[in-house]
Amino acid sequence: MGDRNGMGDAGARGDAKGGNDMREVQGAQTPEDADGVHQAHRASGVHGVHGIKDVVVVGAGAAGLNAALVLARARRSVAVVDGGSPRNAPAAHMHGYLSRDGMPPAALLEVGRAELAWYGVELIDGQVDHIEDHGRGTGQGVAGQAMGDRSGGFVPGFAVHLAGGPALRARRVLVATGLRDELPEIPGVRERWGRDLLHCPYCHGYEVRDQPLGVLGTHPGAVAHALLLRQWSDDVVLFPHTLELTGEERERLAARGVRIVTGVVGRLVVADDRLRGVELADGHVVPRGAVFVFPRMLPRDALLTELGCERDEGGWVITDAAGRTGVRGVWAAGNVADPRAQVVTAAGMGAAAAFAMNHDLVEEEIERAVAAHRAGQSADSVADSVVGREGGPEAVGSAVGAPGWADAAAMVTSATSADTGPGSGADHDSGSGAGARS
Ligand SMILES: Cc1cc2nc3c(=O)[nH]c(=O)nc-3n(C[C@H](O)[C@H](O)[C@H](O)COP(=O)(O)OP(=O)(O)OC[C@H]3O[C@@H](n4cnc5c(N)ncnc54)[C@H](O)[C@@H]3O)c2cc1C
């Protein structure tokens, strides 16, 4: 099948030694190109979206893209809608992802999108406004079902409404919308975010190893943050800022060799596009090469909570290990469900959700087939009526023909590289002339 992901031997660092695909990807995504994802989305466009998708994925970060890949390879029809603002966009490089260490974050997503397009997945540049639950039958809201549980007669179905646009019909939805980092309102913090104002030692600690590091005490987790960062440098200063430290915390910091500099932080000092230090309100500047902060992490989970998904005490939507929420047919993966998820973890969560979703769809199809079998239909006619074939008349029950339906093709502007995809176009979507790819 050749070098589908275009990585070739180029490795992870984006040295563009791969094939043509890689050059396209790399060319669109430089570290300086803050809007790279948006631009790439606009450039790739989408091809026609027709009928009922087995799964609509909201969010094309690592979680959503990996889920879509697994589902497409399970011969499911999939559309992915993405607003183009992945969490790690401010960072020039991504670390800790085996075989992709040091790659620009946007390049990873572009390679993923190219892989999906090859399988005929619909990639839609847009924002999902809300999701309507058109499921029918009994048993909705059954939480924590294990993989393989039978749907028990309930047929999930959804209308995924794009902002200012039409709705996509889906048998299942995966919400992989990530989270939002709320940063403290200290001058310089927002500007340096993802560059030399960092939060994750595992992502960027190695790159600032042995440098003079600071930790801003804008969050109760700052003490633990500072203690952890000693692993990367023996020159760590905690600025408690407005945080009150306990005696025990002071002892632990002292024992670990972390210095404490008291006083309210006024701003980050930047010169020649580099962080130089932390300035206190009294004007005193403590030179630092990089500063760490613990942002307040807020899940972008409105689509889930509006559907009735419940949050735990910590404020995160409750899912099982496979990402299944308490609302039938609705899954969540990545940072929207787990703030600790790194890129590789988010991708894994997407894969786990995809396995479970496919399993759930298979179960629904078996139930339907058994019912038809009992009614004396032939295997062929059963197959024809099995939900999951796009455009199947009963795929989302009451959703079909609901007011406000529109063909998403109306919002579609141009064809993607999916046009060069493999046989999945024939399997899933007669849309846009899928052909063999060399
Ligand atoms: C500065 C920074 C640097 C980081 N560096 C690293 C690193 O080096 N290594 C690492 O492993 N991790 C790193 N991370 C963490 C990494 O960003 C996350 O692990 C990862 O992005 C989670 O992937 P996700 O798919 O869950 O969400 P995201 O990547 O955030 O993707 C979510 C997508 O959903 C879209 N979306 C949201 N709402 C909607 C909607 N309503 N409709 C349509 N689309 C929507 C968004 O536009 C976005 O594209 C870093 C994070 C930050 C903040």
The ligand as a MOL file (V3000), in Angstrom:
LIG
                    3D

  0  0  0     0  0            999 V3000
M  V30 BEGIN CTAB
M  V30 COUNTS 53 58 0 0 0
M  V30 BEGIN ATOM
M  V30 1 C 1.2680 24.0880 25.6970 0
M  V30 2 C 1.0080 22.6090 25.7230 0
M  V30 3 C 1.9900 21.7220 25.3020 0
M  V30 4 C 1.7580 20.3580 25.3450 0
M  V30 5 N 2.7580 19.5190 24.9430 0
M  V30 6 C 2.5520 18.1890 24.9690 0
M  V30 7 C 3.6140 17.2970 24.5860 0
M  V30 8 O 4.7140 17.7090 24.2500 0
M  V30 9 N 3.3400 15.9600 24.6350 0
M  V30 10 C 2.1330 15.4690 25.0290 0
M  V30 11 O 1.9470 14.2650 25.0260 0
M  V30 12 N 1.1280 16.3020 25.3860 0
M  V30 13 C 1.3040 17.6410 25.3650 0
M  V30 14 N 0.2910 18.4800 25.7410 0
M  V30 15 C -1.0220 17.9070 26.0720 0
M  V30 16 C -1.8120 17.6910 24.7700 0
M  V30 17 O -2.1440 18.9480 24.2480 0
M  V30 18 C -3.0740 16.8740 25.0330 0
M  V30 19 O -2.6950 15.6430 25.6140 0
M  V30 20 C -3.8250 16.5510 23.7420 0
M  V30 21 O -4.0210 17.7180 22.9890 0
M  V30 22 C -5.1620 15.9070 24.0520 0
M  V30 23 O -5.7700 15.5370 22.8420 0
M  V30 24 P -7.3540 15.5950 22.6440 0
M  V30 25 O -7.6050 14.9220 21.3520 0
M  V30 26 O -8.0420 15.0850 23.8410 0
M  V30 27 O -7.7220 17.1710 22.5730 0
M  V30 28 P -7.2000 18.3250 21.6160 0
M  V30 29 O -5.8810 18.0050 21.0410 0
M  V30 30 O -7.3170 19.5850 22.4040 0
M  V30 31 O -8.2440 18.3270 20.4240 0
M  V30 32 C -9.5840 18.6960 20.6190 0
M  V30 33 C -10.1330 19.2310 19.3060 0
M  V30 34 O -11.5550 19.3550 19.4400 0
M  V30 35 C -11.9490 20.5400 18.7730 0
M  V30 36 N -13.2370 20.9840 19.3000 0
M  V30 37 C -13.5310 21.3980 20.5660 0
M  V30 38 N -14.8400 21.6990 20.6500 0
M  V30 39 C -15.3710 21.4890 19.4310 0
M  V30 40 C -16.6810 21.6220 18.8840 0
M  V30 41 N -17.7170 22.0170 19.6240 0
M  V30 42 N -16.8720 21.3380 17.5800 0
M  V30 43 C -15.8360 20.9280 16.8030 0
M  V30 44 N -14.5810 20.7660 17.2730 0
M  V30 45 C -14.3540 21.0360 18.5680 0
M  V30 46 C -10.8300 21.5230 19.0370 0
M  V30 47 O -10.8510 22.5730 18.0960 0
M  V30 48 C -9.5990 20.6160 18.9450 0
M  V30 49 O -9.0700 20.6110 17.6410 0
M  V30 50 C 0.5170 19.8520 25.7780 0
M  V30 51 C -0.4750 20.7530 26.1930 0
M  V30 52 C -0.2360 22.1000 26.1950 0
M  V30 53 C -1.2880 23.0540 26.6900 0
M  V30 END ATOM
M  V30 BEGIN BOND
M  V30 1 1 1 2
M  V30 2 1 2 3
M  V30 3 2 2 52
M  V30 4 2 3 4
M  V30 5 1 4 5
M  V30 6 1 4 50
M  V30 7 2 5 6
M  V30 8 1 6 7
M  V30 9 1 6 13
M  V30 10 2 7 8
M  V30 11 1 7 9
M  V30 12 1 9 10
M  V30 13 2 10 11
M  V30 14 1 10 12
M  V30 15 2 12 13
M  V30 16 1 13 14
M  V30 17 1 14 15
M  V30 18 1 14 50
M  V30 19 1 15 16
M  V30 20 1 16 17
M  V30 21 1 16 18
M  V30 22 1 18 19
M  V30 23 1 18 20
M  V30 24 1 20 21
M  V30 25 1 20 22
M  V30 26 1 22 23
M  V30 27 1 23 24
M  V30 28 2 24 25
M  V30 29 1 24 26
M  V30 30 1 24 27
M  V30 31 1 27 28
M  V30 32 2 28 29
M  V30 33 1 28 30
M  V30 34 1 28 31
M  V30 35 1 31 32
M  V30 36 1 32 33
M  V30 37 1 33 34
M  V30 38 1 33 48
M  V30 39 1 34 35
M  V30 40 1 35 36
M  V30 41 1 35 46
M  V30 42 1 36 37
M  V30 43 1 36 45
M  V30 44 2 37 38
M  V30 45 1 38 39
M  V30 46 1 39 40
M  V30 47 2 39 45
M  V30 48 1 40 41
M  V30 49 2 40 42
M  V30 50 1 42 43
M  V30 51 2 43 44
M  V30 52 1 44 45
M  V30 53 1 46 47
M  V30 54 1 46 48
M  V30 55 1 48 49
M  V30 56 2 50 51
M  V30 57 1 51 52
M  V30 58 1 52 53
M  V30 END BOND
M  V30 END CTAB
M  END
